[in-house]
Amino acid sequence: MTAPVSEPLPQQLPNPLPRPEGELERLEDVWRTPRGWRFLSSVNNTSIGLLYIGTALLFFVLAGILGLLIRTQLAVPDNAFLSAGTYNQVFTMHGTVMMFLFAIPVVEAIAVYLLPNMLGARDLPFPRLSAYAYWAYAIGGLAFFCTLFAGLAPDGGWFMYPPLTGTKYSPGLNADFWLLGIGFIEISAIAGAIELIIGILFTRAPGMTLGRMPVYAWAMLVVAVMIVFAFPAVIAGTALLELERAFDMPFFIAERGGDPLLWQHLFWFFGHPEVYIIFLPAAGMVSTMIPTIAGTPLVARRAVIAALVGVGVFSFGLWAHHMFTAGLGVLEMSFVSAASMAVAVPTAIQVFAWICTLWKGSVQRGAPTLFLLGFMFIFVLGGLTGVMVAVIPFDWQVHDTYFIVAHLHYVLIGGMVFPVFAAMYYWIPLINGNRLSETWARWVFWLMFGGFNLSFFPMHITGLLGMPRRVYTYAPDLGWNGLNLLSSVGAFVFAAGVALFAVDAVRTLRRDERRVGNPWNASTLEWLTSEDYGNRSIPRVTATNPLWDQPTLAREVEEGAHYLPQTATGRRETIATSPVGARPTYLLVLPGDGWLPLVAAAGTAGFFLLLTMKLSWLAWTCGLAAIAATIGWLWQSDRAVPQTEAEVASGLTLPVGATGTASHSWWATIIMLVVDASIFASFAFAYLHISMRLQVCPPPGSTLPPLALAWLSAGLLAAGSVLVWLATRSLGRRRLPWLVLAALACAVASFGVDLHGLRAADLAPDASAWAAAVAALAGYQGLHIVLLAILAPYLALRAWRGHLGARSRATLDNIALVWHYTTLQGIAWLSAVRLVPLLMD
Amino acid sequence: MTTANHASEHFFRRLLRGILPLLVWLLHFAFCYGLAATQCTPAAMRAGGPDRTLLGAATVLALLACAWLAWRARGVPARRDAGLLEWAGFLFAVLSLVAVCWNAVPVLLVAGCA
């Protein structure tokens, strides 16, 4: 990371020119995107990225329409446009769709589309995983939205606080749709995050060290890591609330030992970092666009990157500032208040760096500039009101009023929607070479900017005058009438700007394709000429601003003079590079297009949604279809190609594929297990939180399972892991599958012992929150045993069919990782259940 | 032939060195919040509220750690060849020092659980 920001250009290019005849045609054949309805089987990041962005924008429009319904209802007092019940569904869906189906997906979608080209890779490392994540989100999200038309949409607010969302006060299916629908869409977001981390760390162009990596890639790396640690909390929370609703396990019911605040902790441990998960990608885009429009490198670039990391870490100490009126201890609240102010410092570093860059450079006046200036104005105001609400007594005054509605819209629309619009004006030329209209852009901007401030600024005042959030109407004599009418007019003006943009975007995208070029004279690699296969050759990067500091790079890359101008194995490939120095390490062979990710995603979405509707048989059919499609997809992967080495440049021969810790799939499995461990930690936190509310633990009437059974269970798990370890050292031997199956027997027996222990202790999950929390930990371990019961026969089958070998052992190594993790988790849950009562004694 | 050699890059060691000050803040924050929350729950309620002596000691330790990390990196702004890692280490040390200082204010001013 201490490499100089630029180095002298090497005299010799990686590959000689001219390139052999037929080389480009073979590359095109391998990467050609299917046409017609087969386009849906495409997994290339460009196709998936565009579909992903389009779907996210569709949800932005749909949720925006819901916002207009809200503003129509509130335009005048005592309005009967929407009934109270419908209004509850409308505002819940507005928040939920905006946050979960627009804001998070759109930032991941833009990254899926942009990052490979910006990093000089041909594609992301797991294209089928991207396709799966997209289709799961699109199918599940659209079905979830349609619940609104059946009156089944959730109505408990976008953060779904119990006890309102428990069965007592929300007896219908509405809340279940939120819990199961959103829960699995989160899984799709996590899949995207794993893809991005591995893509950023392992597939950068040779020479693009971490120090030279674009700020946007840094922002996405920080965000993806944040997703890995933040999203598990809400997945665990939704699982617990759904378990309460479906099986009467009283995690959040105070009179049975539960605690509604447990939900708030879990939700906001996700929910606050999520604000930054949405904002940081936008900040990364801003840091990419501003140097271009100012025509000068980003001022204090290293400080900006450090600030991104700082915001990411600080954001995990802020969750409880959403709970200042929930009755937390005054000291805890003060710590969170201090952290909420501390996070303003790294954010300010970025804002000042942007201002300085604009000041230093010569600013191009165009649509992106307008939206970036609009972003800064609105976001800074939102940030300032954020510091105001971090002051506890002020928050007590304005909590749950329209002041908060104003604040969050200033932060989210200012901090994210305006930069996304700037990004669309800036990057849309990448699609077909055409720019959006500058004349229309001025109209769009002023309608959106004016409409936004007209709509949301008055809300600060309505809030201070005492108007609470979520009321479906209000009396005419409260002094809120004029302000609400202004807000409603502003919302429609804002919507007119969005509609005008949509018309212009459709008009532009329908125009004939033109050569893209580099219309803004940008410095980043996505502006290199790109086709389905990405760049003609993978660039050698020697500078932080490659297109500025390496003036002949675009021509050389297009001529094929840089790395891998061909397909070395006759399949899709990219170059894997080392995480810090971006030194070429191996040739990463990528999978081609296929229907299985789409089938797996449709099955997953069907399983969750049909299960919610209590259509169990149909749901399980979908679930099994999803598992079958996933196994079918995995079955085709991890196959050694005949070639062991490939020449990617003159004098540079790389191994084809890698194994063990050198492999990108090994690291992806590790990250997946970190997510898994974070979900487990959330369940363990729930157990600790519920236990700490007791005077005596275990509570009267409950006992712990016998200690001997815990030892037996742990011993069986350890034995299983030893057998799997032996299996990893038995590659090519006949005993391998039998060792794995024996390990499975141990794991299943261990869980059988756990269940016997729970039965011996007479721990009924619906008896008390404490018993339910123990059952949740046990259940999560059980889920892993079920996973092992699928993986072990799969591994054995691969061994028997000859699909495990020295160069195709990723399946074995990765399943071994999952196995050892399950062992550790099993020992952890058995220990946690015993340790907490011991400590409380 | 070029071979994979991730180990020589010391990725995790460098990462840890860079973000060490932020980890100090995170540990300090988690300890303070955890202790205050624990000593105000029915299971471990402490008369008089959270133990401010213990909180104060942890805060002094964290401040010393951040100050030492900032002192160690004091030459970075003047160095023209300082890399991203050095800059990050310096900025994080200053940021963490500020954040721990702010965390110290409630320890000095606030007592009790209510």
Chai-1 contact restraints between the chains, C-beta under 6 A:
chainA,res_idxA,chainB,res_idxB,connection_type,confidence,min_distance_angstrom,max_distance_angstrom,comment,restraint_id
A,M1,B,G83,contact,1.0,0.0,6.0,A-B,restraint_1
A,M1,B,L84,contact,1.0,0.0,6.0,A-B,restraint_2
A,M1,B,L85,contact,1.0,0.0,6.0,A-B,restraint_3
A,T2,B,G83,contact,1.0,0.0,6.0,A-B,restraint_4
A,G211,B,G83,contact,1.0,0.0,6.0,A-B,restraint_5
A,G211,B,L84,contact,1.0,0.0,6.0,A-B,restraint_6
A,R302,B,L84,contact,1.0,0.0,6.0,A-B,restraint_7
A,R302,B,W87,contact,1.0,0.0,6.0,A-B,restraint_8
A,A303,B,L91,contact,1.0,0.0,6.0,A-B,restraint_9
A,A306,B,A88,contact,1.0,0.0,6.0,A-B,restraint_10
A,A306,B,L91,contact,1.0,0.0,6.0,A-B,restraint_11
A,G310,B,L95,contact,1.0,0.0,6.0,A-B,restraint_12
A,V313,B,L22,contact,1.0,0.0,6.0,A-B,restraint_13
A,G317,B,F29,contact,1.0,0.0,6.0,A-B,restraint_14
A,G329,B,A36,contact,1.0,0.0,6.0,A-B,restraint_15
A,G329,B,C40,contact,1.0,0.0,6.0,A-B,restraint_16
A,G329,B,C113,contact,1.0,0.0,6.0,A-B,restraint_17
A,V330,B,V110,contact,1.0,0.0,6.0,A-B,restraint_18
A,L331,B,A36,contact,1.0,0.0,6.0,A-B,restraint_19
A,L331,B,P50,contact,1.0,0.0,6.0,A-B,restraint_20
A,L331,B,P106,contact,1.0,0.0,6.0,A-B,restraint_21
A,L331,B,V110,contact,1.0,0.0,6.0,A-B,restraint_22
A,E332,B,Y33,contact,1.0,0.0,6.0,A-B,restraint_23
A,E332,B,A36,contact,1.0,0.0,6.0,A-B,restraint_24
A,E332,B,A37,contact,1.0,0.0,6.0,A-B,restraint_25
A,S334,B,P106,contact,1.0,0.0,6.0,A-B,restraint_26
A,S334,B,V110,contact,1.0,0.0,6.0,A-B,restraint_27
A,F335,B,C32,contact,1.0,0.0,6.0,A-B,restraint_28
A,F335,B,Y33,contact,1.0,0.0,6.0,A-B,restraint_29
A,F335,B,N103,contact,1.0,0.0,6.0,A-B,restraint_30
A,A338,B,W102,contact,1.0,0.0,6.0,A-B,restraint_31
A,A338,B,N103,contact,1.0,0.0,6.0,A-B,restraint_32
A,A342,B,A99,contact,1.0,0.0,6.0,A-B,restraint_33
A,A342,B,W102,contact,1.0,0.0,6.0,A-B,restraint_34
A,S578,B,H6,contact,1.0,0.0,6.0,A-B,restraint_35
A,S578,B,E9,contact,1.0,0.0,6.0,A-B,restraint_36
A,P579,B,F11,contact,1.0,0.0,6.0,A-B,restraint_37
A,V580,B,E9,contact,1.0,0.0,6.0,A-B,restraint_38
A,V580,B,F11,contact,1.0,0.0,6.0,A-B,restraint_39
A,G581,B,E9,contact,1.0,0.0,6.0,A-B,restraint_40
A,P584,B,T2,contact,1.0,0.0,6.0,A-B,restraint_41
A,T585,B,A4,contact,1.0,0.0,6.0,A-B,restraint_42
A,Y586,B,A4,contact,1.0,0.0,6.0,A-B,restraint_43
A,L652,B,T2,contact,1.0,0.0,6.0,A-B,restraint_44
A,T653,B,M1,contact,1.0,0.0,6.0,A-B,restraint_45
A,A658,B,A4,contact,1.0,0.0,6.0,A-B,restraint_46
A,A662,B,A4,contact,1.0,0.0,6.0,A-B,restraint_47
A,M692,B,T41,contact,1.0,0.0,6.0,A-B,restraint_48
A,M692,B,A43,contact,1.0,0.0,6.0,A-B,restraint_49
A,R693,B,P42,contact,1.0,0.0,6.0,A-B,restraint_50
A,Q695,B,P42,contact,1.0,0.0,6.0,A-B,restraint_51
A,M840,B,A43,contact,1.0,0.0,6.0,A-B,restraint_52
